[in-house]
């Protein structure tokens, strides 16, 4: 099981020094990856609809929010080894050709270390601000994934689809990873699980509840089988808060490993570079040896 951690994207340490400190600490401590979340703007309306916490998003409008790909580019330059992931990128808000180029560029400049966790998003007001349809975002995402993979595989594509159409274009350089970075489909709903099995390289869940993950992954694998895919090739990953107590962290991570989770993305509730780096030190000294052992 691979283990990664979020860099600070909002708050006082969402800056060059904070991001580089956390990325380098993760690289040096033997973690497997560093991750970013994704928002472009913070609409004044609609924040109370946040689906993962009753009290709204964990970041305030005044805290700022670093753009995902720019932050990963900085992390890539500060590190040598760790994978660089999005947890999760809101795919339907974006134009696919620009996205294909940005991700391919990141993969080239990081020597093949990009992982894309992607979801349909939840914040209707953010979609509206960016001029992107909200109600059709699931079908848009399906089409976008097909476009991305074709461009990353061939570097050449003409497309005439339901939402996107363009004459033949060349999109080079292609990613270092053959066929492009893995795309993990994020989301806890039934549609996300079915999509993960149908077109994803994996399902990127949220939380550590064993039965929820096991039942959801069974549905993902059934969807993959029904789509004529090899269900054994679809992975399970999840994003969780890091327990402050090392023994608790060891038990939680060991339970996830037993479930077959391939990658865990950790977040530290005290979102400062110092707190995250202290947690990385603790992971290195007390947690990773036990979990990996």
MOCOR-V180833 format. One record per residue. PHI is phi as a letter, one per 30 degrees, with the letter a starting at -180 (* if undefined). D_CENTER is the distance of its C-alpha to the mean C-alpha in Angstrom with 2 decimals. Layout:
phi:PHI d_center:D_CENTER
phi:PHI d_center:D_CENTER
This chain:
phi:* d_center:16.30
phi:c d_center:13.90
phi:b d_center:13.06
phi:b d_center:10.90
phi:b d_center:11.05
phi:d d_center:9.97
phi:d d_center:12.35
phi:d d_center:14.60
phi:c d_center:13.75
phi:b d_center:16.64
phi:j d_center:20.07
phi:d d_center:22.70
phi:c d_center:20.64
phi:d d_center:18.17
phi:a d_center:20.13
phi:e d_center:20.73
phi:d d_center:22.30
phi:d d_center:19.80
phi:d d_center:16.69
phi:d d_center:18.81
phi:d d_center:20.32
phi:d d_center:17.21
phi:d d_center:15.74
phi:d d_center:19.22
phi:d d_center:19.81
phi:d d_center:16.81
phi:d d_center:18.01
phi:d d_center:21.56
phi:d d_center:21.08
phi:j d_center:19.66
phi:d d_center:16.11
phi:c d_center:13.89
phi:a d_center:10.85
phi:b d_center:9.84
phi:b d_center:6.73
phi:b d_center:6.91
phi:c d_center:6.76
phi:b d_center:8.61
phi:b d_center:12.28
phi:c d_center:15.19
phi:b d_center:18.16
phi:c d_center:19.30
phi:d d_center:21.85
phi:d d_center:24.78
phi:c d_center:24.95
phi:j d_center:22.63
phi:d d_center:20.78
phi:d d_center:22.67
phi:d d_center:20.85
phi:e d_center:17.62
phi:d d_center:16.92
phi:c d_center:15.63
phi:b d_center:18.55
phi:d d_center:22.14
phi:c d_center:22.70
phi:j d_center:20.05
phi:d d_center:17.00
phi:d d_center:16.92
phi:b d_center:17.58
phi:c d_center:20.82
phi:e d_center:21.68
phi:d d_center:23.78
phi:d d_center:21.09
phi:i d_center:19.45
phi:a d_center:15.79
phi:d d_center:14.88
phi:d d_center:13.42
phi:d d_center:9.96
phi:d d_center:11.36
phi:d d_center:14.59
phi:d d_center:13.17
phi:d d_center:11.40
phi:d d_center:14.81
phi:d d_center:16.63
phi:d d_center:14.69
phi:d d_center:15.37
phi:d d_center:18.99
phi:d d_center:19.32
phi:b d_center:18.27
phi:b d_center:19.52
phi:b d_center:17.69
phi:d d_center:14.21
phi:d d_center:11.17
phi:b d_center:8.92
phi:b d_center:5.14
phi:c d_center:2.93
phi:b d_center:2.38
phi:b d_center:3.62
phi:d d_center:5.99
phi:d d_center:9.36
phi:d d_center:10.83
phi:d d_center:14.37
phi:d d_center:15.14
phi:c d_center:15.33
phi:d d_center:18.05
phi:d d_center:17.04
phi:d d_center:19.37
phi:d d_center:18.23
phi:d d_center:14.56
phi:e d_center:15.73
phi:d d_center:17.72
phi:d d_center:15.22
phi:d d_center:12.67
phi:d d_center:15.79
phi:d d_center:17.22
phi:d d_center:14.40
phi:d d_center:14.57
phi:d d_center:18.35
phi:d d_center:18.58
phi:c d_center:16.39
phi:i d_center:18.39
phi:i d_center:15.76
phi:c d_center:12.92
phi:d d_center:9.88
phi:b d_center:7.00
phi:c d_center:5.28
phi:d d_center:3.11
phi:b d_center:5.91
phi:b d_center:8.44
phi:d d_center:12.03
phi:i d_center:12.14
phi:b d_center:15.00
phi:c d_center:16.88
phi:e d_center:19.75
phi:d d_center:21.36
phi:d d_center:18.52
phi:e d_center:18.68
phi:d d_center:22.43
phi:d d_center:22.46
phi:c d_center:20.59
phi:i d_center:22.91
phi:c d_center:20.48
phi:d d_center:21.72
phi:c d_center:20.10
phi:d d_center:22.05
phi:c d_center:21.29
phi:d d_center:17.54
phi:d d_center:17.02
phi:d d_center:19.50
phi:d d_center:18.29
phi:d d_center:14.81
phi:e d_center:16.71
phi:d d_center:18.82
phi:d d_center:16.17
phi:d d_center:14.49
phi:d d_center:18.08
phi:d d_center:18.84
phi:e d_center:15.96
phi:d d_center:16.87
phi:d d_center:20.53
phi:d d_center:20.34
phi:d d_center:18.38
phi:d d_center:20.87
phi:c d_center:24.05
phi:i d_center:23.65
phi:a d_center:25.96
phi:a d_center:25.72
phi:c d_center:27.78
phi:b d_center:26.30
phi:b d_center:28.02
phi:c d_center:25.90
phi:d d_center:25.88
phi:c d_center:23.84
phi:b d_center:23.78
phi:b d_center:26.72
phi:a d_center:27.63
phi:d d_center:30.25
phi:e d_center:29.58
phi:b d_center:27.49
phi:c d_center:26.62
phi:b d_center:23.16
phi:b d_center:23.57
phi:d d_center:22.62
phi:d d_center:20.45
phi:d d_center:17.51
phi:d d_center:18.79
phi:d d_center:16.98
phi:e d_center:19.34
phi:i d_center:18.13
phi:j d_center:14.99
phi:d d_center:11.60
phi:d d_center:10.35
phi:c d_center:8.62
phi:c d_center:7.19
phi:d d_center:8.43
phi:c d_center:7.40
phi:k d_center:10.57
phi:c d_center:13.68
phi:d d_center:16.33
phi:d d_center:18.51
phi:d d_center:17.54
phi:d d_center:13.84
phi:d d_center:15.21
phi:d d_center:17.74
phi:d d_center:15.44
phi:e d_center:13.30
phi:d d_center:16.70
phi:d d_center:18.12
phi:b d_center:15.78
phi:c d_center:12.56
phi:d d_center:12.32
phi:a d_center:11.02
phi:c d_center:10.40
phi:c d_center:7.50
phi:c d_center:9.94
phi:b d_center:10.86
phi:j d_center:13.90
phi:b d_center:16.34
phi:d d_center:19.19
phi:d d_center:20.44
phi:d d_center:22.18
phi:d d_center:19.45
phi:d d_center:17.01
phi:d d_center:19.96
phi:d d_center:21.19
phi:d d_center:17.90
phi:d d_center:17.32
phi:e d_center:20.95
phi:d d_center:20.40
phi:e d_center:17.52
phi:d d_center:19.89
phi:d d_center:22.78
phi:d d_center:21.03
phi:d d_center:20.34
phi:d d_center:23.99
phi:d d_center:25.33
phi:c d_center:23.60
phi:i d_center:25.39
phi:c d_center:22.46
phi:d d_center:22.53
phi:d d_center:20.75
phi:d d_center:20.79
phi:d d_center:18.31
phi:c d_center:15.52
phi:c d_center:13.53
phi:c d_center:12.46
phi:b d_center:9.73
phi:a d_center:9.51
phi:c d_center:8.84
phi:b d_center:12.37
phi:d d_center:14.76
phi:d d_center:16.72
phi:d d_center:20.34
phi:d d_center:22.79
phi:d d_center:25.30
phi:e d_center:24.77
phi:d d_center:26.57
phi:d d_center:24.46
phi:d d_center:21.26
phi:d d_center:22.87
phi:d d_center:23.86
phi:d d_center:20.49
phi:d d_center:18.67
phi:d d_center:21.64
phi:d d_center:21.52
phi:d d_center:17.93
phi:d d_center:19.06
phi:d d_center:22.04
phi:d d_center:20.01
phi:j d_center:18.46
phi:d d_center:14.93
phi:d d_center:13.69
phi:a d_center:10.91
phi:c d_center:10.80
phi:c d_center:8.67
phi:c d_center:11.57
phi:b d_center:12.42
phi:c d_center:16.04
phi:e d_center:17.85
phi:d d_center:20.14
phi:d d_center:17.86
phi:b d_center:20.08
phi:d d_center:19.96
phi:d d_center:22.97
phi:d d_center:21.63
phi:d d_center:18.35
phi:d d_center:20.50
phi:d d_center:22.98
phi:d d_center:20.42
phi:d d_center:19.37
phi:e d_center:23.13
phi:d d_center:23.59
phi:e d_center:20.90
phi:d d_center:22.62
phi:d d_center:26.08
phi:c d_center:26.04
phi:c d_center:22.95
phi:e d_center:21.61
phi:e d_center:25.17
phi:d d_center:25.74
phi:d d_center:22.54
phi:d d_center:22.74
phi:d d_center:26.48
